[in-house]
Amino acid sequence: MSARAVGAYVFVLAGWLVASAEAVPLGFAVVIACLLYAQGVRMIWVEAKENQR
């Protein structure tokens, strides 16, 4: 697994951790989690497209 793929999974994990944190206000946590999830999924998708070549 490449470093970029590992970074993508770290973004997804960070999104999950922010969403599950009770210390962060819910609305803020949802927005940050969605942004982190989206970035992680985009990175995974780009990695998959490059691996097809």
PASEBA-1860 file (N, C-alpha, C; in nm, 3 decimals):
! residues 53
1> MSARAVGA> 0.085/-0.118/0.000/0.000/0.000/0.000/0.089/0.124/0.000 ~ 0.055/0.217/-0.084/0.138/0.337/-0.096/0.113/0.433/0.020 ~ 0.202/0.528/0.033/0.189/0.628/0.139/0.063/0.712/0.120 ~ 0.027/0.736/-0.005/-0.094/0.815/-0.032/-0.219/0.739/0.012 ~ -0.222/0.608/-0.010/-0.336/0.528/0.033/-0.346/0.526/0.185 ~ -0.233/0.514/0.252/-0.232/0.518/0.398/-0.285/0.653/0.446 ~ -0.242/0.761/0.383/-0.291/0.893/0.418/-0.441/0.906/0.399 ~ -0.494/0.845/0.294/-0.638/0.849/0.269/-0.714/0.779/0.381
9> YVFVLAGW> -0.665/0.663/0.422/-0.732/0.592/0.531/-0.721/0.668/0.662 ~ -0.611/0.742/0.681/-0.597/0.825/0.802/-0.703/0.935/0.801 ~ -0.731/0.995/0.685/-0.836/1.097/0.675/-0.971/1.038/0.712 ~ -1.001/0.917/0.661/-1.129/0.853/0.691/-1.139/0.823/0.841 ~ -1.031/0.771/0.898/-1.030/0.741/1.042/-1.047/0.869/1.124 ~ -0.979/0.977/1.083/-0.992/1.104/1.154/-1.135/1.155/1.149 ~ -1.200/1.140/1.035/-1.340/1.180/1.024/-1.429/1.104/1.120 ~ -1.404/0.974/1.131/-1.482/0.891/1.224/-1.456/0.932/1.368
17> LVASAEAV> -1.330/0.960/1.402/-1.296/1.000/1.539/-1.360/1.134/1.576 ~ -1.358/1.229/1.482/-1.419/1.360/1.510/-1.569/1.344/1.527 ~ -1.631/1.259/1.444/-1.776/1.240/1.452/-1.815/1.174/1.584 ~ -1.728/1.090/1.639/-1.762/1.018/1.761/-1.718/1.092/1.888 ~ -1.644/1.202/1.874/-1.596/1.276/1.991/-1.712/1.352/2.055 ~ -1.724/1.339/2.185/-1.834/1.406/2.255/-1.799/1.549/2.295 ~ -1.671/1.582/2.297/-1.629/1.716/2.339/-1.654/1.822/2.232 ~ -1.671/1.778/2.107/-1.690/1.870/1.996/-1.840/1.891/1.975
25> PLGFAVVI> -1.886/2.016/1.957/-2.028/2.039/1.927/-2.073/1.960/1.804 ~ -2.193/1.906/1.810/-2.240/1.812/1.708/-2.235/1.869/1.567 ~ -2.286/1.989/1.546/-2.287/2.047/1.412/-2.147/2.064/1.356 ~ -2.056/2.112/1.439/-1.916/2.130/1.398/-1.854/1.995/1.365 ~ -1.880/1.894/1.450/-1.823/1.761/1.429/-1.872/1.701/1.298 ~ -1.999/1.720/1.267/-2.055/1.663/1.143/-1.989/1.727/1.021 ~ -1.973/1.859/1.023/-1.911/1.928/0.910/-1.766/1.883/0.891 ~ -1.688/1.880/0.999/-1.548/1.838/0.990/-1.539/1.693/0.947
33> ACLLYAQG> -1.624/1.607/1.003/-1.622/1.465/0.968/-1.653/1.446/0.819 ~ -1.752/1.518/0.769/-1.787/1.507/0.626/-1.671/1.552/0.538 ~ -1.605/1.660/0.576/-1.490/1.707/0.497/-1.377/1.605/0.499 ~ -1.347/1.548/0.615/-1.241/1.449/0.625/-1.276/1.322/0.548 ~ -1.402/1.276/0.562/-1.446/1.159/0.486/-1.432/1.183/0.336 ~ -1.479/1.300/0.291/-1.475/1.331/0.148/-1.332/1.333/0.097 ~ -1.241/1.393/0.173/-1.101/1.397/0.132/-1.042/1.257/0.126 ~ -1.071/1.176/0.228/-1.019/1.040/0.231/-1.072/0.956/0.116
41> VRMIWVEA> -1.202/0.965/0.091/-1.263/0.888/-0.018/-1.207/0.933/-0.152 ~ -1.188/1.065/-0.169/-1.131/1.115/-0.295/-0.990/1.061/-0.316 ~ -0.911/1.060/-0.209/-0.774/1.009/-0.221/-0.773/0.860/-0.254 ~ -0.864/0.784/-0.192/-0.873/0.640/-0.222/-0.913/0.620/-0.368 ~ -1.009/0.701/-0.417/-1.056/0.688/-0.555/-0.944/0.721/-0.654 ~ -0.868/0.827/-0.625/-0.757/0.865/-0.713/-0.652/0.754/-0.714 ~ -0.623/0.697/-0.598/-0.526/0.587/-0.589/-0.573/0.467/-0.672 ~ -0.701/0.435/-0.663/-0.755/0.322/-0.739/-0.747/0.348/-0.889
49> KENQR> -0.777/0.470/-0.931/-0.769/0.503/-1.074/-0.626/0.491/-1.125 ~ -0.528/0.536/-1.045/-0.388/0.527/-1.087/-0.340/0.383/-1.091 ~ -0.393/0.299/-1.003/-0.353/0.158/-1.001/-0.409/0.082/-1.121 ~ -0.515/0.132/-1.183/-0.573/0.066/-1.300/-0.486/0.086/-1.423 ~ -0.405/0.189/-1.424/-0.322/0.219/-1.542/-0.207/0.124/-1.554
END
